[in-house]
Structures are given as structure tokens and as C-alpha cells.
Amino acid sequence: MSTTLYSLLLQLLLFVRLHASPVPPQTLATTLYDVIVVGSGPAGVIIASRLSENPARNVLLLEGGGPSYWVTGGTERPAWLAGTNLSRVDVPGLYSTIYSNPSTNLLCQNKIRAYGACTIGGNAAINAGLFYEPPASDFDKYFPTGWKSSDVRPSITRLYQTQPSTNNPSVDGIYYQQSGYTAAKKWLVTNAGYTELDINANAARKTKVFGHPVYDYSKGQRGGPVISYMQTALKRPNFHLQSGAWVQRVVRTGGTATGVVVNIGGTTSTISLTTKGRVILSGGALKSPELLMKSGIGDPAVLTTLSRANQLGGLPSTSWINNTAVGAGLFDNPNTFIEMSSPSIQAYNYQYDNPPQADKDLYLTKRSGNYAFAGGSCSFWDTVQHAD
């Protein structure tokens, strides 16, 4: 057997072992789960993984979309990645090309009326991978009792221990594309009184601070909970991942969930919980409220509209749970761009199909260079006091 063929077979065996193999539909329909988590974005992956640490707890993680990272079975990629164990998701420098070379496999398309990812990893599979710790004051000011900074500190510590992050993602240790950083530093640090520092090492400071962006990358590749938490969870026999599973609603008796109705490959069935089981919706700001509403939980006016459109599975109004808070807090984050222009600033144009040969070689051989990060060269914060 040739060395090349042996290598390919070995890679295939590892691929089969590490990838999340689908659970047979008949098994899903006949197995009772202690926890069903809907949505494999960062929160869904982490909570499903953490709950599966108890070997007596049978956990099912459902994702409507399909593979993303190579380790999940993702194979969408440009030709220059052929022969590697990389999909487009794994390469940080291909982040912005999701807009110029959109993906029908990774994006939600008509599943939501917004731009987003429906894939294993959720939006963490297509965004820049920025990884910032909020100041403790955010938890103490805005979060309820039980979620204050002292309450969540152990969880933040565990997150740092499990999830790699870096402000210098290129494996060769060199910061690339620094002309913008240098210009912004002169503007903010030299002239505006900002302090240059390590952002996450000084998480409490968010007033006039400047520094390098922090990414959830590892060894020059995109990281995130799919690479850290999920790969550990997949080794546990009580953790199960099913992609291509579009949950339509939660099945419940009164206020108690008993399972979920799911469509897999065009076949609709019910996946059931144990007597004390739980359903955790982790579909994001849009899909989680939608699923609650389609489960008969929400504003009565909205539920009436959904019922008339046959979206409640025949659930009578007497079984609705009226809660006008569902979906009421949805809002858009403002996104403001500051454009800097100077003869000293050199812009870099990331290419999906044909990156410069030197940049391609540097990334493929050393996981270094421009394609080892998403392109952002600096981050800065200030605090603005409002009268309200």
C-alpha cells in the first residue's frame, strides 16, 4: 500500500471517529433523553457539553444546519485548500469572504429573515471569532441575582481553561497588517490619551483603552466551542449530536416539556424526554423566541396569527401560555465604522479563490501570515455616561 493511500485511509478513519455521526432516526424516536438542547451555536455546544459531564445524563444536541469546520465533516472550501484538513471555516482569513463568496451550506438562507449561520457552531463558524471578557461591572449592573460577577467568575475561569484564545494568532509570532494599528495608536494613544494594554488581561478597564484584538483561535486556525468543548463531549457515550434536524416546536403538557417535534430529511417525528427531562432552546435571538411562539408560548396576538397560519400544530388556545415578554427584548446592536485614510495605511484584500502565492504558502506550511487572522488590527473602548 502506498504511503499516500495509507495516509488517506488513516485520515478517513480519524474523520469517521471524530465527526459527529448522525443518530439513526429510529433511535431518536425510541430513545428517551434527559436533556434536549436545540441549537449548536456557542451557548448550545457549551451547555450540552457541560451537562454531559454527568455520565448518567443522556444529552441530545440538535442542529438544523450541517457541517462547518473540517472536524465536523465540513468540506466547503476553495481549491487552494485541497489536500488539507481544512474547510473554509477553519481558515480565519477567509472570514470576510462569506460576504463576497456566500455559502448555501453555512448560511440560514430562508430559515430566518436576517443574515446568520445555520450550521454546527452557529455564527461562531462564520464571524471573526472575537473573544472579549466583559468587565465585572456589566454583570453587577445589568444582570439579575445569581448572575453577578462573583457568581459567574468560576464559569469564566473554566472557559479560559477550556477555550484557547490569543491576541497574536499567527503561529510565527509576528503581527501582520500593522499599519492600521500604528496609525490608530498615534490617533488614540499619543493624541487622545488612551492607554495601550492587553485587553482581556485588563478586562475591568473599558475607558480609553487600546490594544490588539483577541480571537478564539488556536494554532492559526479558527477555534470556538466546536473545537474545544464539543470534541471532548463527542468522546462521551451519553452525548449525541444530530445535524440536519429542524425543530418545529416543543411538545408539552401544560408547562412541562415532554419532547420536541423535529424534521430530519423530510421526515417529521417526535423526540421524547424522560419524566424529569428538560428542553433547552439555544437557537439565538431569532430562532428561540420563534420556537417558543410555535410551541404556544408568547403574546396572544402573535399566537393567534400563528394559529391561523397552521403554525402551532393544532394546539388549542386553551393550552397557550400567554407571555408578552417572549421576543419583546429583541434589538439590533449598532455597528459604526470609522474609516481612516493615510498614505501610511496599507489595506489588504482577502481573496477566497486566489490569495497571493506567498501568503498562501505561509499559511499552509506554518499557519502564519495574513490568513491566520480575520483582518482586524486593533480594538479600543471608551465609556460614555448617559443621563438615563
DOKOL-612704 format. One record per residue (C-alpha): x, y, z; residue in three letters. Coordinates in steps of 0.02 Angstrom, whole numbers. Example, Ala and Ser with C-alpha at 12.3 -4.5 7.8 and 13.67 -1.06 7.14 Angstrom:
2
+--------+--------+--------+--------+
:      X :      Y :      Z : residu :
+--------+--------+--------+--------+
:    615 :   -225 :    390 :    ALA :
:    684 :    -53 :    357 :    SER :
+--------+--------+--------+--------+
end
This chain:
388
+--------+--------+--------+--------+
:      X :      Y :      Z : residu :
+--------+--------+--------+--------+
:      0 :      0 :      0 :    MET :
:     72 :    170 :    -49 :    SER :
:    112 :    298 :     85 :    THR :
:    -12 :    420 :      7 :    THR :
:   -154 :    292 :      7 :    LEU :
:   -115 :    240 :    186 :    TYR :
:   -117 :    422 :    240 :    SER :
:   -285 :    450 :    157 :    LEU :
:   -359 :    295 :    239 :    LEU :
:   -293 :    346 :    409 :    LEU :
:   -364 :    520 :    385 :    GLN :
:   -532 :    444 :    338 :    LEU :
:   -533 :    335 :    494 :    LEU :
:   -496 :    484 :    604 :    LEU :
:   -629 :    583 :    510 :    PHE :
:   -761 :    449 :    545 :    VAL :
:   -711 :    433 :    728 :    ARG :
:   -705 :    618 :    771 :    LEU :
:   -850 :    681 :    667 :    HIS :
:  -1023 :    685 :    741 :    ALA :
:  -1106 :    535 :    661 :    SER :
:  -1295 :    556 :    643 :    PRO :
:  -1408 :    463 :    762 :    VAL :
:  -1520 :    341 :    664 :    PRO :
:  -1697 :    413 :    653 :    PRO :
:  -1773 :    258 :    731 :    GLN :
:  -1656 :    277 :    879 :    THR :
:  -1705 :    459 :    902 :    LEU :
:  -1888 :    413 :    901 :    ALA :
:  -1871 :    273 :   1028 :    THR :
:  -1739 :    343 :   1146 :    THR :
:  -1783 :    450 :   1296 :    LEU :
:  -1666 :    595 :   1331 :    TYR :
:  -1634 :    684 :   1495 :    ASP :
:  -1589 :    844 :   1403 :    VAL :
:  -1626 :    903 :   1226 :    ILE :
:  -1529 :   1059 :   1176 :    VAL :
:  -1592 :   1145 :   1019 :    VAL :
:  -1457 :   1242 :    925 :    GLY :
:  -1270 :   1209 :    914 :    SER :
:  -1206 :   1386 :    925 :    GLY :
:  -1077 :   1427 :   1059 :    PRO :
:  -1202 :   1427 :   1203 :    ALA :
:  -1288 :   1267 :   1145 :    GLY :
:  -1124 :   1174 :   1123 :    VAL :
:  -1057 :   1227 :   1292 :    ILE :
:  -1213 :   1188 :   1392 :    ILE :
:  -1237 :   1019 :   1307 :    ALA :
:  -1056 :    975 :   1337 :    SER :
:  -1060 :   1029 :   1519 :    ARG :
:  -1221 :    934 :   1554 :    LEU :
:  -1150 :    777 :   1475 :    SER :
:  -1008 :    777 :   1603 :    GLU :
:  -1130 :    679 :   1711 :    ASN :
:  -1121 :    504 :   1634 :    PRO :
:  -1296 :    464 :   1697 :    ALA :
:  -1372 :    607 :   1596 :    ARG :
:  -1418 :    568 :   1416 :    ASN :
:  -1394 :    727 :   1314 :    VAL :
:  -1451 :    762 :   1135 :    LEU :
:  -1391 :    916 :   1041 :    LEU :
:  -1496 :    957 :    887 :    LEU :
:  -1437 :   1069 :    745 :    GLU :
:  -1541 :   1116 :    594 :    GLY :
:  -1392 :   1152 :    483 :    GLY :
:  -1250 :   1041 :    429 :    GLY :
:  -1059 :   1027 :    442 :    PRO :
:   -946 :   1179 :    454 :    SER :
:   -769 :   1150 :    519 :    TYR :
:   -672 :   1008 :    439 :    TRP :
:   -682 :    909 :    601 :    VAL :
:   -873 :    914 :    590 :    THR :
:   -872 :    849 :    411 :    GLY :
:   -865 :   1019 :    326 :    GLY :
:   -787 :   1012 :    153 :    THR :
:   -835 :   1178 :     77 :    GLU :
:   -675 :   1266 :     29 :    ARG :
:   -577 :   1348 :   -113 :    PRO :
:   -465 :   1243 :   -222 :    ALA :
:   -305 :   1302 :   -137 :    TRP :
:   -356 :   1207 :     21 :    LEU :
:   -371 :   1041 :    -72 :    ALA :
:   -275 :    901 :     11 :    GLY :
:   -280 :    983 :    182 :    THR :
:   -386 :    951 :    336 :    ASN :
:   -461 :   1124 :    320 :    LEU :
:   -630 :   1189 :    266 :    SER :
:   -662 :   1373 :    231 :    ARG :
:   -723 :   1389 :    411 :    VAL :
:   -556 :   1335 :    484 :    ASP :
:   -457 :   1474 :    399 :    VAL :
:   -476 :   1639 :    494 :    PRO :
:   -426 :   1744 :    344 :    GLY :
:   -574 :   1678 :    244 :    LEU :
:   -695 :   1752 :    370 :    TYR :
:   -740 :   1907 :    268 :    SER :
:   -762 :   1806 :    107 :    THR :
:   -927 :   1740 :    174 :    ILE :
:   -997 :   1904 :    105 :    TYR :
:   -910 :   1902 :    -65 :    SER :
:   -922 :   1713 :    -85 :    ASN :
:  -1079 :   1667 :     15 :    PRO :
:  -1113 :   1489 :     65 :    SER :
:  -1277 :   1396 :     41 :    THR :
:  -1215 :   1264 :    163 :    ASN :
:  -1170 :   1379 :    308 :    LEU :
:  -1298 :   1519 :    299 :    LEU :
:  -1479 :   1510 :    355 :    CYS :
:  -1547 :   1565 :    185 :    GLN :
:  -1737 :   1571 :    204 :    ASN :
:  -1740 :   1497 :    379 :    LYS :
:  -1731 :   1668 :    460 :    ILE :
:  -1760 :   1843 :    392 :    ARG :
:  -1587 :   1901 :    439 :    ALA :
:  -1406 :   1865 :    398 :    TYR :
:  -1343 :   1721 :    502 :    GLY :
:  -1269 :   1547 :    507 :    ALA :
:  -1369 :   1387 :    521 :    CYS :
:  -1230 :   1261 :    542 :    THR :
:  -1133 :   1168 :    675 :    ILE :
:  -1055 :   1307 :    777 :    GLY :
:  -1186 :   1435 :    731 :    GLY :
:  -1124 :   1611 :    697 :    ASN :
:   -958 :   1567 :    779 :    ALA :
:   -923 :   1469 :    620 :    ALA :
:   -935 :   1622 :    508 :    ILE :
:   -895 :   1776 :    615 :    ASN :
:   -724 :   1849 :    654 :    ALA :
:   -705 :   1747 :    813 :    GLY :
:   -677 :   1895 :    928 :    LEU :
:   -661 :   1842 :   1110 :    PHE :
:   -680 :   1980 :   1240 :    TYR :
:   -715 :   1966 :   1426 :    GLU :
:   -843 :   2094 :   1488 :    PRO :
:   -799 :   2199 :   1641 :    PRO :
:   -867 :   2136 :   1807 :    ALA :
:   -971 :   2295 :   1818 :    SER :
:  -1078 :   2235 :   1672 :    ASP :
:  -1134 :   2083 :   1769 :    PHE :
:  -1160 :   2181 :   1929 :    ASP :
:  -1259 :   2320 :   1846 :    LYS :
:  -1364 :   2232 :   1715 :    TYR :
:  -1383 :   2050 :   1769 :    PHE :
:  -1507 :   1978 :   1896 :    PRO :
:  -1467 :   1900 :   2065 :    THR :
:  -1369 :   1739 :   2042 :    GLY :
:  -1282 :   1807 :   1887 :    TRP :
:  -1172 :   1940 :   1967 :    LYS :
:   -985 :   1946 :   1932 :    SER :
:   -943 :   1843 :   2087 :    SER :
:  -1069 :   1711 :   2033 :    ASP :
:  -1002 :   1692 :   1856 :    VAL :
:   -816 :   1707 :   1894 :    ARG :
:   -792 :   1517 :   1916 :    PRO :
:   -875 :   1490 :   1747 :    SER :
:   -766 :   1621 :   1664 :    ILE :
:   -613 :   1537 :   1738 :    THR :
:   -669 :   1368 :   1668 :    ARG :
:   -700 :   1449 :   1499 :    LEU :
:   -522 :   1515 :   1491 :    TYR :
:   -457 :   1343 :   1542 :    GLN :
:   -556 :   1255 :   1405 :    THR :
:   -564 :   1381 :   1263 :    GLN :
:   -399 :   1442 :   1190 :    PRO :
:   -385 :   1625 :   1141 :    SER :
:   -248 :   1740 :   1080 :    THR :
:   -210 :   1919 :   1030 :    ASN :
:    -68 :   1859 :    918 :    ASN :
:   -144 :   1722 :    809 :    PRO :
:     -4 :   1696 :    684 :    SER :
:     97 :   1544 :    738 :    VAL :
:    262 :   1628 :    691 :    ASP :
:    227 :   1761 :    824 :    GLY :
:    227 :   1906 :    702 :    ILE :
:     90 :   2037 :    700 :    TYR :
:     35 :   2065 :    519 :    TYR :
:    -56 :   2213 :    441 :    GLN :
:      2 :   2334 :    574 :    GLN :
:     -3 :   2497 :    475 :    SER :
:   -182 :   2525 :    534 :    GLY :
:   -134 :   2482 :    713 :    TYR :
:     10 :   2606 :    708 :    THR :
:    -99 :   2746 :    638 :    ALA :
:   -240 :   2712 :    763 :    ALA :
:   -115 :   2706 :    906 :    LYS :
:    -49 :   2878 :    858 :    LYS :
:   -226 :   2945 :    849 :    TRP :
:   -290 :   2867 :   1010 :    LEU :
:   -141 :   2835 :   1124 :    VAL :
:    -23 :   2976 :   1076 :    THR :
:   -153 :   3111 :   1044 :    ASN :
:   -313 :   3062 :   1135 :    ALA :
:   -244 :   2995 :   1299 :    GLY :
:   -292 :   2811 :   1278 :    TYR :
:   -189 :   2675 :   1364 :    THR :
:   -117 :   2532 :   1262 :    GLU :
:   -140 :   2366 :   1353 :    LEU :
:   -183 :   2181 :   1341 :    ASP :
:   -373 :   2190 :   1327 :    ILE :
:   -427 :   2029 :   1416 :    ASN :
:   -288 :   2039 :   1545 :    ALA :
:   -367 :   2204 :   1596 :    ASN :
:   -549 :   2159 :   1569 :    ALA :
:   -612 :   2280 :   1702 :    ALA :
:   -541 :   2428 :   1607 :    ARG :
:   -655 :   2488 :   1468 :    LYS :
:   -622 :   2675 :   1474 :    THR :
:   -497 :   2746 :   1348 :    LYS :
:   -405 :   2583 :   1317 :    VAL :
:   -325 :   2520 :   1157 :    PHE :
:   -245 :   2356 :   1105 :    GLY :
:   -237 :   2206 :    990 :    HIS :
:   -398 :   2109 :    957 :    PRO :
:   -421 :   1945 :   1049 :    VAL :
:   -479 :   1794 :    947 :    TYR :
:   -539 :   1620 :    996 :    ASP :
:   -409 :   1543 :    879 :    TYR :
:   -289 :   1402 :    911 :    SER :
:   -130 :   1364 :    814 :    LYS :
:   -176 :   1479 :    672 :    GLY :
:   -350 :   1407 :    645 :    GLN :
:   -525 :   1459 :    695 :    ARG :
:   -569 :   1391 :    866 :    GLY :
:   -727 :   1407 :    968 :    GLY :
:   -832 :   1284 :   1068 :    PRO :
:   -847 :   1162 :    921 :    VAL :
:   -658 :   1136 :    927 :    ILE :
:   -642 :   1136 :   1116 :    SER :
:   -799 :   1083 :   1210 :    TYR :
:   -882 :    979 :   1075 :    MET :
:   -732 :    871 :   1033 :    GLN :
:   -719 :    820 :   1215 :    THR :
:   -906 :    788 :   1228 :    ALA :
:   -907 :    678 :   1073 :    LEU :
:   -798 :    552 :   1164 :    LYS :
:   -936 :    525 :   1293 :    ARG :
:  -1063 :    388 :   1256 :    PRO :
:  -1203 :    492 :   1333 :    ASN :
:  -1177 :    641 :   1216 :    PHE :
:  -1264 :    638 :   1048 :    HIS :
:  -1261 :    766 :    907 :    LEU :
:  -1388 :    765 :    764 :    GLN :
:  -1369 :    891 :    624 :    SER :
:  -1497 :    922 :    487 :    GLY :
:  -1631 :    917 :    622 :    ALA :
:  -1752 :   1063 :    611 :    TRP :
:  -1852 :   1076 :    771 :    VAL :
:  -2029 :   1138 :    737 :    GLN :
:  -2094 :   1157 :    915 :    ARG :
:  -2082 :   1094 :   1093 :    VAL :
:  -2209 :    963 :   1143 :    VAL :
:  -2278 :    999 :   1316 :    ARG :
:  -2414 :    955 :   1439 :    THR :
:  -2461 :   1119 :   1521 :    GLY :
:  -2299 :   1198 :   1574 :    GLY :
:  -2199 :   1037 :   1566 :    THR :
:  -2099 :    995 :   1410 :    ALA :
:  -2109 :    813 :   1354 :    THR :
:  -2008 :    821 :   1194 :    GLY :
:  -1986 :    910 :   1028 :    VAL :
:  -2060 :    889 :    854 :    VAL :
:  -1918 :    882 :    728 :    VAL :
:  -1899 :    864 :    540 :    ASN :
:  -1748 :    766 :    481 :    ILE :
:  -1727 :    738 :    295 :    GLY :
:  -1910 :    773 :    262 :    GLY :
:  -1974 :    655 :    395 :    THR :
:  -2063 :    729 :    546 :    THR :
:  -2059 :    638 :    712 :    SER :
:  -2061 :    671 :    899 :    THR :
:  -1909 :    650 :   1010 :    ILE :
:  -1960 :    622 :   1190 :    SER :
:  -1890 :    666 :   1360 :    LEU :
:  -1877 :    563 :   1517 :    THR :
:  -2001 :    605 :   1655 :    THR :
:  -1889 :    739 :   1729 :    LYS :
:  -1808 :    788 :   1565 :    GLY :
:  -1780 :    964 :   1501 :    ARG :
:  -1781 :   1054 :   1333 :    VAL :
:  -1657 :   1197 :   1317 :    ILE :
:  -1685 :   1316 :   1171 :    LEU :
:  -1520 :   1390 :   1111 :    SER :
:  -1567 :   1448 :    938 :    GLY :
:  -1513 :   1628 :    959 :    GLY :
:  -1607 :   1792 :    971 :    ALA :
:  -1721 :   1749 :    825 :    LEU :
:  -1750 :   1561 :    824 :    LYS :
:  -1775 :   1534 :   1012 :    SER :
:  -1922 :   1657 :   1025 :    PRO :
:  -1992 :   1585 :    864 :    GLU :
:  -1990 :   1409 :    936 :    LEU :
:  -2070 :   1467 :   1098 :    LEU :
:  -2209 :   1551 :    999 :    MET :
:  -2235 :   1399 :    888 :    LYS :
:  -2246 :   1298 :   1048 :    SER :
:  -2392 :   1406 :   1104 :    GLY :
:  -2291 :   1517 :   1221 :    ILE :
:  -2295 :   1704 :   1186 :    GLY :
:  -2400 :   1857 :   1152 :    ASP :
:  -2582 :   1801 :   1123 :    PRO :
:  -2597 :   1914 :    971 :    ALA :
:  -2445 :   1832 :    891 :    VAL :
:  -2506 :   1659 :    938 :    LEU :
:  -2674 :   1696 :    857 :    THR :
:  -2587 :   1743 :    695 :    THR :
:  -2479 :   1587 :    701 :    LEU :
:  -2629 :   1478 :    736 :    SER :
:  -2722 :   1546 :    585 :    ARG :
:  -2568 :   1504 :    481 :    ALA :
:  -2568 :   1324 :    550 :    ASN :
:  -2400 :   1352 :    637 :    GLN :
:  -2449 :   1288 :    809 :    LEU :
:  -2475 :   1105 :    767 :    GLY :
:  -2660 :   1115 :    808 :    GLY :
:  -2628 :   1171 :    987 :    LEU :
:  -2793 :   1246 :   1052 :    PRO :
:  -2795 :   1420 :   1128 :    SER :
:  -2842 :   1344 :   1296 :    THR :
:  -2667 :   1267 :   1301 :    SER :
:  -2575 :   1427 :   1260 :    TRP :
:  -2459 :   1506 :   1387 :    ILE :
:  -2482 :   1693 :   1370 :    ASN :
:  -2317 :   1784 :   1392 :    ASN :
:  -2293 :   1951 :   1306 :    THR :
:  -2109 :   1954 :   1355 :    ALA :
:  -2063 :   1820 :   1225 :    VAL :
:  -1968 :   1910 :   1088 :    GLY :
:  -2005 :   2082 :   1161 :    ALA :
:  -1825 :   2122 :   1204 :    GLY :
:  -1757 :   2095 :   1028 :    LEU :
:  -1649 :   2238 :    965 :    PHE :
:  -1508 :   2270 :    842 :    ASP :
:  -1335 :   2314 :    902 :    ASN :
:  -1270 :   2474 :    823 :    PRO :
:  -1125 :   2447 :    704 :    ASN :
:  -1019 :   2601 :    671 :    THR :
:   -874 :   2607 :    551 :    PHE :
:   -730 :   2731 :    567 :    ILE :
:   -636 :   2748 :    404 :    GLU :
:   -454 :   2801 :    415 :    MET :
:   -358 :   2866 :    267 :    SER :
:   -171 :   2894 :    262 :    SER :
:    -27 :   2862 :    142 :    PRO :
:     49 :   2756 :    281 :    SER :
:   -100 :   2637 :    293 :    ILE :
:    -93 :   2484 :    181 :    GLN :
:   -256 :   2393 :    152 :    ALA :
:   -260 :   2205 :    124 :    TYR :
:   -387 :   2120 :     12 :    ASN :
:   -427 :   1942 :     67 :    TYR :
:   -457 :   1825 :    -81 :    GLN :
:   -564 :   1668 :    -71 :    TYR :
:   -503 :   1580 :   -228 :    ASP :
:   -333 :   1653 :   -267 :    ASN :
:   -233 :   1728 :   -123 :    PRO :
:    -56 :   1790 :   -157 :    PRO :
:     58 :   1640 :   -175 :    GLN :
:    173 :   1692 :    -33 :    ALA :
:     28 :   1718 :     86 :    ASP :
:    -50 :   1552 :     37 :    LYS :
:    113 :   1458 :     62 :    ASP :
:    148 :   1541 :    229 :    LEU :
:    -22 :   1492 :    296 :    TYR :
:    -23 :   1314 :    229 :    LEU :
:    153 :   1273 :    289 :    THR :
:    162 :   1371 :    451 :    LYS :
:    -18 :   1428 :    492 :    ARG :
:     54 :   1603 :    490 :    SER :
:     32 :   1767 :    400 :    GLY :
:   -119 :   1865 :    342 :    ASN :
:   -234 :   1714 :    331 :    TYR :
:   -203 :   1667 :    513 :    ALA :
:   -321 :   1804 :    573 :    PHE :
:   -481 :   1890 :    520 :    ALA :
:   -402 :   2057 :    473 :    GLY :
:   -444 :   2167 :    622 :    GLY :
:   -286 :   2251 :    683 :    SER :
:   -343 :   2348 :    837 :    CYS :
:   -480 :   2368 :    967 :    SER :
:   -522 :   2513 :   1079 :    PHE :
:   -652 :   2557 :   1211 :    TRP :
:   -718 :   2710 :   1298 :    ASP :
:   -859 :   2737 :   1422 :    THR :
:   -998 :   2861 :   1385 :    VAL :
:  -1109 :   2918 :   1527 :    GLN :
:  -1294 :   2938 :   1487 :    HIS :
:  -1421 :   3039 :   1585 :    ALA :
:  -1537 :   2888 :   1593 :    ASP :
+--------+--------+--------+--------+
end
